Amino acid sequence: METATPAPAPGLLSLLSANRDFRLLWLGGLVSACGGWFSAVAVFAMVHAHGGGALATGVTLALRYLPGLLVGPWAGVLADRADRRTVMLVCDGVLAVLALFFLLADSPGTLWLVYPLTFASASAGFVFQAARSAWAPSLVREDEYVLYSAAVQVNGMLFQAVGGLAGAAVIAFAGWRWAFAVNALSFVVSLLLTAKATTGHRRGGGTRAPWLASLWEGLRAARRDRLIASLLWLEAAFCLGLGGAITAMTHLALHVHDLGDGGTGWFYAVQGTVGALVLLTCSARLQRAAPRTRLTIVGLSCLFEGLFTMMLGLPSLPAVALLLWGAAAAADVVYGPTAVAALLSAAPDELRGRIMSLWSTVATTSLALSSALSGALLDTAGHRLLPALLGTAMSLSGLTWLTTLRNTAPPTKMKGDPRSPLQTI
C-alpha cells in the first residue's frame, strides 16, 4: 500500500503551530530580534551621551555592515562543515557576553570600545544567521519554503513596527544601560529555545576540502546555476536602490517633514505594520502559486516598490509620504518569501550555508554602498530627485527580471526536480 503524503501547512500560523522545532527557532529569533532593537537604540544613545558626533554614528553604522562582506562568506563555509545547531548555540552565548561588554564603554575615555564590540557582535550575528539559514529550511517541507521565509521575515516586521519605539521608550524611562541587559537576556533565551530543537539536517555533509577551496566551490556553484546567479544579480541591483531609499527616508523624516528626533520611528512603524499584515494575509496564497508565477511576483514587487519610491520625495504632507512608504513596504515584503523560496529550491543542502551567506553578503554590500552614496548625493541632488533616481534603479531591475523571464521557455517539470523549471531563467 502507498502511504498518503501529508499536505503542506495551509498557512503561516498553521506551520508554526504544527512544527515544534521550527516554532522553537522562530520564537528564539523573535526574542533576539526584540533585544537587537533595544541594543541598536542604546548604542546610539550611549555614543551621543559620551560626546560622539555624526562621524561616530556613521562609523558605528558602517561597522554593522562590514562583517557581511568580510565574515559572511566564511560563515557560510562554517555552516556547511560544522553542526549548525552547535554554531547557533555558541553564537548566542558569545552575543550575550558581548552585549554586556558594551557597558565597559560607559565613559568618554572608553567609548572607543563601541567600535570593536560592534564589529564583533555583527560578525557573530552573521555566523549565527548563516547557520540558521542553512539548518532551519530543513525543518520544513520544500513546498513550505514560502511560508518558512515569510515566518522569518515577519519577525523583523513585527519588531520594526514596535521594537524601535519601545526601545526608545524604555531607554527614556529606565536608561540605556538596561537595554544592554535586556539584549543579553534575549540571547540567553534564544539559546535555551534553540537547544530544544534537534531535528533537521544539522550537518550539511559538504566537502572537507580546505576552507578557501570550499568557499570557491560555493561561488562556482552559484555561478553555474542560472537561477541562483540571476537572483544574486537581482538582489544586488535591487538593494542598490533600497539602501538609498532608507537613507532618503531618514532625511525626509528628520529634516523635511520635521517629525522630531524620533521621526524615523513613524516610517519604521508603518513599514513594519504593513509588512506584517501583508505577510500574514498573503503568504498562503504565495505558497500555492506555481513556481513561475512566484518568479513573476519577484519582478513585479521590485517594479512597484520602485514606482512608489520615485514619488516619495514629492509630497509636502508627512501623511502622504508615510502612505507612499507603506505602499512601497507592501510591494517589498512579498519579494523576500518568493525570492528566498526559489533560492532554497535551487540550493542543495550541502551548499545551502554558502549560497545563503552569499545572498546575505550581496545584499549587505549593496545596501552599504547605496547608503553611503545616497548620503553624499542628498546635498547635491536634493530630497526630491534622489528618491526618483533610486526608484528608477529598483524599477529597472524588476523590468529586466520580467523581460528575461518572459523570454525563457515555459516550465516543463514539476517543482522539486533537481533541475526544475526554475532553472530555465
Secondary structure, 3 states (H helix, E strand, C coil): CCCCCCCCCCCHHHHHHHCHHHHHHHHHHHHHHHHHHHHHHHHHHHHHHCCCCHHHHHHHHHHHHHHHHHCHHHHHHHHHHCCHHHHHHHHHHHHHHHHHHHHHHCCHHHHHHHHHHHHHHHHHHHHHHHHHHHHHHHHCCHHHHHHHHHHHHHHHHHHHHHHHHHHHHHHHHHCCHHHHHHHHHHHHHHHHHHHCCCCCCCCCCCCCCCHHHHHHHHHHHHHHCHHHHHHHHHHHHHHHHHHHHHHHHHHHHHHHCCCCCCHHHHHHHHHHHHHHHHHHHHHHHHHHCCHHHHHHHHHHHHHHHHHHHHCCCCCCCHHHHHHHHHHHHHHHHCHHHHHHHHHHHHCCHHHHHHHHHHHHHHHHHHHHHHHHHHHHHHHHHHHHHHHHHHHHHHHHHHHHHHHHHHCCCCCCCCCCCCCCHHHHC
